Amino acid sequence: MTVTLKEMNGKKIMALAGEIDMSASPLLRKELMALVKKKTDPLLIDFENVSYIDSSGIATFVEGLKGMMAFGGKLKLAGMPSGVKEIFSFSKLDRVFEIYGSIDDAINS
């Protein structure tokens, strides 16, 4: 998994690529929580190039969401491939997270 930080229209975007699994989750957590600690708001996560996510990855995003909510920030997930989105839907987390079809949709929301 790779993590790339970029900015678009004044909003921070964390673009992810590859598989988010137990071996990748510590790096993801470090990067995500650093942005949460800086109170980056809103924080957009681009899943367009993510091929897989397991429970450790999901747990990392739940922790990030809790951190954002603590200061009233928004964590927006975008561009999920159908297989990744299915996992969020199956676990009913699509009702908890703000999920957008594309990063542009998330930026304009």
LUMGU-871120 format. One record per atom (N, C-alpha, C, CB): residue number from 1; atom name; x, y, z. Coordinates in steps of 0.2 Angstrom, whole numbers, plus 2048, in hexadecimal, padded with zeros to 3 digits. Atoms other than C-alpha are relative to their C-alpha. Last residue first. Glycine has a CB too. Layout:
! LUMGU-871120
{vofi NUM CA {X Y Z}}
...
//
This chain:
! LUMGU-871120
{vofi 109 N {806 801 7FB}}
{vofi 109 CA {79C 85C 7FC}}
{vofi 109 C {801 805 806}}
{vofi 109 CB {801 7F9 803}}
{vofi 108 N {805 7FB 801}}
{vofi 108 CA {7A7 863 7EE}}
{vofi 108 C {7FA 7FF 805}}
{vofi 108 CB {7FD 7FF 7F9}}
{vofi 107 N {7FE 7FA 800}}
{vofi 107 CA {7B7 85A 7F3}}
{vofi 107 C {7FA 805 800}}
{vofi 107 CB {805 802 7FB}}
{vofi 106 N {7FE 7FF 7F9}}
{vofi 106 CA {7AE 84A 7F7}}
{vofi 106 C {803 807 801}}
{vofi 106 CB {806 7FB 802}}
{vofi 105 N {806 7FF 7FC}}
{vofi 105 CA {7A6 84A 7E6}}
{vofi 105 C {801 802 807}}
{vofi 105 CB {7FC 7F9 7FF}}
{vofi 104 N {803 7F9 801}}
{vofi 104 CA {7B7 84E 7DE}}
{vofi 104 C {7F9 801 803}}
{vofi 104 CB {7FF 800 7F8}}
{vofi 103 N {7FC 7FB 7FC}}
{vofi 103 CA {7BF 83F 7E7}}
{vofi 103 C {7FD 807 7FF}}
{vofi 103 CB {807 800 7FF}}
{vofi 102 N {7F9 7FE 803}}
{vofi 102 CA {7B2 834 7DF}}
{vofi 102 C {803 805 805}}
{vofi 102 CB {7FF 803 7F9}}
{vofi 101 N {7FE 803 806}}
{vofi 101 CA {7A3 82A 7E4}}
{vofi 101 C {807 801 7FD}}
{vofi 101 CB {7FB 801 7FB}}
{vofi 100 N {801 7FC 806}}
{vofi 100 CA {7A2 831 7F6}}
{vofi 100 C {802 7FB 7FA}}
{vofi 100 CB {803 807 7FF}}
{vofi 99 N {7FD 803 805}}
{vofi 99 CA {7A1 828 807}}
{vofi 99 C {7FE 803 7F9}}
{vofi 99 CB {7FF 7F8 800}}
{vofi 98 N {802 7FC 806}}
{vofi 98 CA {79E 832 817}}
{vofi 98 C {804 7FD 7FA}}
{vofi 98 CB {801 808 801}}
{vofi 97 N {7FB 7FC 804}}
{vofi 97 CA {7A1 824 824}}
{vofi 97 C {7FC 804 7FA}}
{vofi 97 CB {806 7FC 7FD}}
{vofi 96 N {7FC 7FD 7FC}}
{vofi 96 CA {795 81D 830}}
{vofi 96 C {804 805 7FD}}
{vofi 96 CB {804 7FB 805}}
{vofi 95 N {804 7FC 7FD}}
{vofi 95 CA {787 816 825}}
{vofi 95 C {803 805 805}}
{vofi 95 CB {7FB 7FC 804}}
{vofi 94 N {802 7FB 805}}
{vofi 94 CA {793 80F 819}}
{vofi 94 C {7FB 805 803}}
{vofi 94 CB {7FE 7FD 7FA}}
{vofi 93 N {7FC 7FA 7FE}}
{vofi 93 CA {79A 807 829}}
{vofi 93 C {7FF 805 7FA}}
{vofi 93 CB {808 7FE 800}}
{vofi 92 N {805 7FA 7FE}}
{vofi 92 CA {78C 7FA 828}}
{vofi 92 C {804 806 801}}
{vofi 92 CB {7FC 7FE 805}}
{vofi 91 N {7FF 7FE 7F9}}
{vofi 91 CA {799 7EC 828}}
{vofi 91 C {7FC 806 803}}
{vofi 91 CB {808 801 802}}
{vofi 90 N {801 806 7FD}}
{vofi 90 CA {793 7E5 817}}
{vofi 90 C {801 801 808}}
{vofi 90 CB {805 7FB 7FE}}
{vofi 89 N {807 801 800}}
{vofi 89 CA {793 7F7 810}}
{vofi 89 C {7FE 7FA 805}}
{vofi 89 CB {7FD 7FF 7F9}}
{vofi 88 N {803 7FB 7FC}}
{vofi 88 CA {7A5 7FB 815}}
{vofi 88 C {7F8 7FF 801}}
{vofi 88 CB {801 807 7FD}}
{vofi 87 N {7FE 802 7F9}}
{vofi 87 CA {7AA 7EA 80E}}
{vofi 87 C {7FD 805 805}}
{vofi 87 CB {808 800 801}}
{vofi 86 N {804 805 7FE}}
{vofi 86 CA {7A0 7ED 7FE}}
{vofi 86 C {802 7FE 808}}
{vofi 86 CB {801 7FA 7FC}}
{vofi 85 N {807 7FD 7FD}}
{vofi 85 CA {7A8 7FE 7FC}}
{vofi 85 C {7FC 7FB 803}}
{vofi 85 CB {7FD 803 7FA}}
{vofi 84 N {7FF 7FD 7F9}}
{vofi 84 CA {7B9 7F5 7FB}}
{vofi 84 C {7FA 803 803}}
{vofi 84 CB {805 806 7FE}}
{vofi 83 N {7FE 805 7FA}}
{vofi 83 CA {7B3 7E9 7EE}}
{vofi 83 C {802 803 806}}
{vofi 83 CB {806 7FC 7FD}}
{vofi 82 N {806 804 7FD}}
{vofi 82 CA {7AA 7F6 7E4}}
{vofi 82 C {802 7FB 805}}
{vofi 82 CB {7FC 7FD 7FA}}
{vofi 81 N {802 805 805}}
{vofi 81 CA {7B9 802 7E2}}
{vofi 81 C {7FB 7FB 803}}
{vofi 81 CB {806 7FB 7FE}}
{vofi 80 N {7FF 807 7FE}}
{vofi 80 CA {7B9 810 7EE}}
{vofi 80 C {7FE 7FC 7FA}}
{vofi 80 CB {7FC 7FE 806}}
{vofi 79 N {7FE 803 805}}
{vofi 79 CA {7BA 822 7E7}}
{vofi 79 C {802 7F8 801}}
{vofi 79 CB {807 803 7FE}}
{vofi 78 N {802 800 807}}
{vofi 78 CA {7B8 82B 7F7}}
{vofi 78 C {803 7FC 7FB}}
{vofi 78 CB {801 808 7FD}}
{vofi 77 N {7FD 806 804}}
{vofi 77 CA {7B9 82B 80A}}
{vofi 77 C {7FD 801 7F9}}
{vofi 77 CB {7FE 7F9 803}}
{vofi 76 N {804 802 806}}
{vofi 76 CA {7B5 83B 813}}
{vofi 76 C {804 7FB 7FC}}
{vofi 76 CB {7FF 806 7FC}}
{vofi 75 N {7FC 805 803}}
{vofi 75 CA {7BC 83E 825}}
{vofi 75 C {7FB 7FE 7FA}}
{vofi 75 CB {802 7FB 804}}
{vofi 74 N {803 805 805}}
{vofi 74 CA {7B4 84E 82C}}
{vofi 74 C {805 7FC 7FD}}
{vofi 74 CB {7FC 804 7FB}}
{vofi 73 N {7FD 800 807}}
{vofi 73 CA {7BA 858 83B}}
{vofi 73 C {7FC 7FB 7FC}}
{vofi 73 CB {807 7FE 800}}
{vofi 72 N {805 7FE 805}}
{vofi 72 CA {7B0 85C 84B}}
{vofi 72 C {802 800 7F9}}
{vofi 72 CB {7FE 807 802}}
{vofi 71 N {7FF 7F9 801}}
{vofi 71 CA {7BF 85B 857}}
{vofi 71 C {7FB 803 7FB}}
{vofi 71 CB {807 802 7FE}}
{vofi 70 N {7FE 7FD 7F9}}
{vofi 70 CA {7BB 849 85E}}
{vofi 70 C {801 808 7FF}}
{vofi 70 CB {807 7FD 803}}
{vofi 69 N {807 7FE 7FC}}
{vofi 69 CA {7B2 845 84E}}
{vofi 69 C {802 803 806}}
{vofi 69 CB {7FC 7F9 801}}
{vofi 68 N {803 7FA 803}}
{vofi 68 CA {7C3 845 845}}
{vofi 68 C {7FA 802 803}}
{vofi 68 CB {7FE 7FE 7F8}}
{vofi 67 N {7FB 7FA 7FF}}
{vofi 67 CA {7CB 839 851}}
{vofi 67 C {7FD 806 7FD}}
{vofi 67 CB {807 7FE 7FE}}
{vofi 66 N {801 7FE 7F9}}
{vofi 66 CA {7BC 82D 851}}
{vofi 66 C {804 806 802}}
{vofi 66 CB {802 7FA 805}}
{vofi 65 N {807 7FD 7FF}}
{vofi 65 CA {7BD 82D 83E}}
{vofi 65 C {7FF 802 807}}
{vofi 65 CB {7FA 7FB 7FD}}
{vofi 64 N {7FF 7F9 802}}
{vofi 64 CA {7D0 829 83F}}
{vofi 64 C {7F9 804 800}}
{vofi 64 CB {802 7FF 7F8}}
{vofi 63 N {7FC 7FC 7FC}}
{vofi 63 CA {7CC 81A 84A}}
{vofi 63 C {801 807 7FE}}
{vofi 63 CB {807 7FD 802}}
{vofi 62 N {804 7FF 7FA}}
{vofi 62 CA {7BF 814 83F}}
{vofi 62 C {803 804 805}}
{vofi 62 CB {7FD 7F9 803}}
{vofi 61 N {804 7FA 802}}
{vofi 61 CA {7CB 816 830}}
{vofi 61 C {7FB 802 806}}
{vofi 61 CB {7FC 7FE 7FA}}
{vofi 60 N {7FC 7FA 800}}
{vofi 60 CA {7D8 80B 839}}
{vofi 60 C {7FC 806 7FE}}
{vofi 60 CB {806 7FF 7FB}}
{vofi 59 N {7FF 7FE 7F9}}
{vofi 59 CA {7CB 7FE 83E}}
{vofi 59 C {804 807 800}}
{vofi 59 CB {803 7FB 804}}
{vofi 58 N {807 7FE 7FE}}
{vofi 58 CA {7C6 7FC 82B}}
{vofi 58 C {801 803 807}}
{vofi 58 CB {7FB 7FB 800}}
{vofi 57 N {801 7F9 803}}
{vofi 57 CA {7D8 7FA 827}}
{vofi 57 C {7FA 803 802}}
{vofi 57 CB {801 7FF 7F8}}
{vofi 56 N {7FB 7FC 7FD}}
{vofi 56 CA {7DA 7EC 834}}
{vofi 56 C {800 807 7FD}}
{vofi 56 CB {807 7FD 800}}
{vofi 55 N {803 7FE 7FA}}
{vofi 55 CA {7CA 7E4 82E}}
{vofi 55 C {805 805 804}}
{vofi 55 CB {7FE 7FB 805}}
{vofi 54 N {802 805 7FC}}
{vofi 54 CA {7D1 7E2 81C}}
{vofi 54 C {7FD 803 807}}
{vofi 54 CB {805 7FB 802}}
{vofi 53 N {7FF 7FE 7F9}}
{vofi 53 CA {7D2 7ED 80D}}
{vofi 53 C {7FD 7FB 805}}
{vofi 53 CB {7FC 807 801}}
{vofi 52 N {802 804 7FB}}
{vofi 52 CA {7D5 7E9 7FB}}
{vofi 52 C {801 803 807}}
{vofi 52 CB {804 7F9 800}}
{vofi 51 N {803 806 803}}
{vofi 51 CA {7D9 7F0 7EA}}
{vofi 51 C {7FD 7FC 806}}
{vofi 51 CB {805 7FC 7FD}}
{vofi 50 N {800 805 7FB}}
{vofi 50 CA {7DB 802 7EF}}
{vofi 50 C {7FD 7FA 7FD}}
{vofi 50 CB {7FD 803 807}}
{vofi 49 N {7FB 806 802}}
{vofi 49 CA {7DF 80D 7E0}}
{vofi 49 C {801 7FB 806}}
{vofi 49 CB {806 804 7FF}}
{vofi 48 N {801 802 807}}
{vofi 48 CA {7CF 818 7E1}}
{vofi 48 C {805 7FB 7FE}}
{vofi 48 CB {802 806 7FC}}
{vofi 47 N {7FF 807 800}}
{vofi 47 CA {7CF 819 7F4}}
{vofi 47 C {800 7FD 7F9}}
{vofi 47 CB {7FA 7FC 804}}
{vofi 46 N {801 803 807}}
{vofi 46 CA {7D2 82B 7F6}}
{vofi 46 C {801 7F9 7FF}}
{vofi 46 CB {804 805 7FB}}
{vofi 45 N {7FC 806 801}}
{vofi 45 CA {7D0 831 808}}
{vofi 45 C {7FE 7FD 7F9}}
{vofi 45 CB {7FF 7FA 806}}
{vofi 44 N {802 804 805}}
{vofi 44 CA {7CB 843 80B}}
{vofi 44 C {804 7FA 7FF}}
{vofi 44 CB {7FE 804 7FA}}
{vofi 43 N {7FB 805 803}}
{vofi 43 CA {7CE 84C 81B}}
{vofi 43 C {7FD 7FB 7FB}}
{vofi 43 CB {804 7FC 806}}
{vofi 42 N {802 807 800}}
{vofi 42 CA {7C3 85B 81F}}
{vofi 42 C {806 7FC 7FD}}
{vofi 42 CB {7FA 7FF 7FB}}
{vofi 41 N {808 801 801}}
{vofi 41 CA {7CA 861 82A}}
{vofi 41 C {7FE 804 7F9}}
{vofi 41 CB {7FD 803 806}}
{vofi 40 N {801 7FF 807}}
{vofi 40 CA {7DC 85D 82E}}
{vofi 40 C {7F9 800 7FF}}
{vofi 40 CB {805 7FC 7FC}}
{vofi 39 N {807 7FE 801}}
{vofi 39 CA {7DC 85E 841}}
{vofi 39 C {7FF 802 7F9}}
{vofi 39 CB {7FF 806 805}}
{vofi 38 N {800 7F9 803}}
{vofi 38 CA {7EF 85C 842}}
{vofi 38 C {7FA 804 7FF}}
{vofi 38 CB {804 800 7FA}}
{vofi 37 N {7FD 7FC 7FA}}
{vofi 37 CA {7EC 84D 84D}}
{vofi 37 C {801 807 7FE}}
{vofi 37 CB {807 7FD 802}}
{vofi 36 N {805 7FF 7FB}}
{vofi 36 CA {7E1 846 840}}
{vofi 36 C {802 804 805}}
{vofi 36 CB {7FD 7F9 802}}
{vofi 35 N {805 7FB 803}}
{vofi 35 CA {7EE 848 832}}
{vofi 35 C {7FA 802 805}}
{vofi 35 CB {7FD 7FE 7FA}}
{vofi 34 N {7FC 7FA 800}}
{vofi 34 CA {7FB 83F 83D}}
{vofi 34 C {7FC 806 7FD}}
{vofi 34 CB {806 7FF 7FC}}
{vofi 33 N {801 7FD 7F9}}
{vofi 33 CA {7ED 832 841}}
{vofi 33 C {805 806 800}}
{vofi 33 CB {803 7FB 805}}
{vofi 32 N {806 7FE 7FF}}
{vofi 32 CA {7EC 82E 82E}}
{vofi 32 C {7FF 804 807}}
{vofi 32 CB {7FB 7FA 800}}
{vofi 31 N {802 7FA 805}}
{vofi 31 CA {7FE 82D 82A}}
{vofi 31 C {7F9 803 802}}
{vofi 31 CB {800 7FD 7F9}}
{vofi 30 N {7FB 7FB 7FF}}
{vofi 30 CA {802 821 839}}
{vofi 30 C {7FF 807 7FC}}
{vofi 30 CB {808 7FE 7FF}}
{vofi 29 N {802 7FD 7FA}}
{vofi 29 CA {7F2 817 837}}
{vofi 29 C {805 806 802}}
{vofi 29 CB {801 7FB 806}}
{vofi 28 N {806 7FC 801}}
{vofi 28 CA {7F6 814 825}}
{vofi 28 C {7FE 804 806}}
{vofi 28 CB {7FA 7FB 7FD}}
{vofi 27 N {7FE 7FA 804}}
{vofi 27 CA {808 80F 829}}
{vofi 27 C {7FA 804 7FF}}
{vofi 27 CB {803 7FE 7F9}}
{vofi 26 N {7FD 7FB 7FB}}
{vofi 26 CA {801 803 837}}
{vofi 26 C {803 806 7FC}}
{vofi 26 CB {807 7FC 802}}
{vofi 25 N {804 7FC 7FB}}
{vofi 25 CA {7F4 7FC 82B}}
{vofi 25 C {804 805 805}}
{vofi 25 CB {7FB 7FC 804}}
{vofi 24 N {800 7F9 802}}
{vofi 24 CA {7FF 7F6 81D}}
{vofi 24 C {7FD 805 805}}
{vofi 24 CB {7FC 801 7F9}}
{vofi 23 N {7F9 7FE 801}}
{vofi 23 CA {804 7E5 824}}
{vofi 23 C {800 808 7FE}}
{vofi 23 CB {804 7FC 7FB}}
{vofi 22 N {7FC 7FF 7F9}}
{vofi 22 CA {7F3 7E2 82B}}
{vofi 22 C {807 802 7FF}}
{vofi 22 CB {800 7F9 803}}
{vofi 21 N {800 806 7FC}}
{vofi 21 CA {7EB 7E6 81A}}
{vofi 21 C {804 801 807}}
{vofi 21 CB {802 7FA 7FC}}
{vofi 20 N {800 7FE 7F9}}
{vofi 20 CA {7E7 7F5 80F}}
{vofi 20 C {7FF 7FA 805}}
{vofi 20 CB {7FB 806 802}}
{vofi 19 N {804 803 7FB}}
{vofi 19 CA {7EC 7EF 7FE}}
{vofi 19 C {801 803 807}}
{vofi 19 CB {802 7F8 800}}
{vofi 18 N {7FE 807 7FE}}
{vofi 18 CA {7F2 7FA 7F0}}
{vofi 18 C {7FB 7FD 805}}
{vofi 18 CB {807 800 803}}
{vofi 17 N {800 805 806}}
{vofi 17 CA {7F0 80D 7EE}}
{vofi 17 C {802 7F9 803}}
{vofi 17 CB {805 803 7FB}}
{vofi 16 N {7FD 806 7FF}}
{vofi 16 CA {7EB 81B 7FA}}
{vofi 16 C {800 7FB 7FA}}
{vofi 16 CB {7FB 7FC 806}}
{vofi 15 N {802 805 805}}
{vofi 15 CA {7E8 82D 7F7}}
{vofi 15 C {804 7FA 802}}
{vofi 15 CB {803 803 7F9}}
{vofi 14 N {7FC 806 7FF}}
{vofi 14 CA {7E7 838 807}}
{vofi 14 C {7FE 7FB 7FA}}
{vofi 14 CB {800 7FD 807}}
{vofi 13 N {803 807 803}}
{vofi 13 CA {7DF 848 801}}
{vofi 13 C {806 7FB 802}}
{vofi 13 CB {7FF 801 7F9}}
{vofi 12 N {7FB 805 800}}
{vofi 12 CA {7E1 859 80A}}
{vofi 12 C {7FD 7F9 7FE}}
{vofi 12 CB {803 7FF 808}}
{vofi 11 N {802 806 7FB}}
{vofi 11 CA {7D5 866 805}}
{vofi 11 C {805 7FB 7FF}}
{vofi 11 CB {7F9 7FD 7FE}}
{vofi 10 N {7FF 7FF 7F9}}
{vofi 10 CA {7DA 877 7FE}}
{vofi 10 C {7FE 7FB 805}}
{vofi 10 CB {7FC 806 802}}
{vofi 9 N {805 7FB 7FE}}
{vofi 9 CA {7D2 874 7ED}}
{vofi 9 C {800 802 807}}
{vofi 9 CB {7F9 7FE 7FE}}
{vofi 8 N {804 7FE 806}}
{vofi 8 CA {7DD 865 7EB}}
{vofi 8 C {7FA 804 803}}
{vofi 8 CB {7FD 7FA 7FD}}
{vofi 7 N {805 7FB 7FE}}
{vofi 7 CA {7EB 860 7F7}}
{vofi 7 C {7FC 802 7FA}}
{vofi 7 CB {803 806 803}}
{vofi 6 N {800 7FB 805}}
{vofi 6 CA {7F6 850 7F7}}
{vofi 6 C {7FA 805 802}}
{vofi 6 CB {7FE 7FE 7F9}}
{vofi 5 N {804 7FA 7FE}}
{vofi 5 CA {7FC 843 802}}
{vofi 5 C {800 805 7FB}}
{vofi 5 CB {803 802 807}}
{vofi 4 N {7FE 7FA 803}}
{vofi 4 CA {801 832 7FB}}
{vofi 4 C {7FB 806 802}}
{vofi 4 CB {800 800 7F8}}
{vofi 3 N {803 7FA 7FE}}
{vofi 3 CA {800 822 804}}
{vofi 3 C {803 806 7FD}}
{vofi 3 CB {7FF 800 808}}
{vofi 2 N {7FC 7F9 800}}
{vofi 2 CA {806 812 7FC}}
{vofi 2 C {7FB 805 803}}
{vofi 2 CB {803 801 7F9}}
{vofi 1 N {804 7FA 800}}
{vofi 1 CA {800 800 800}}
{vofi 1 C {804 806 800}}
{vofi 1 CB {7FB 800 806}}
//
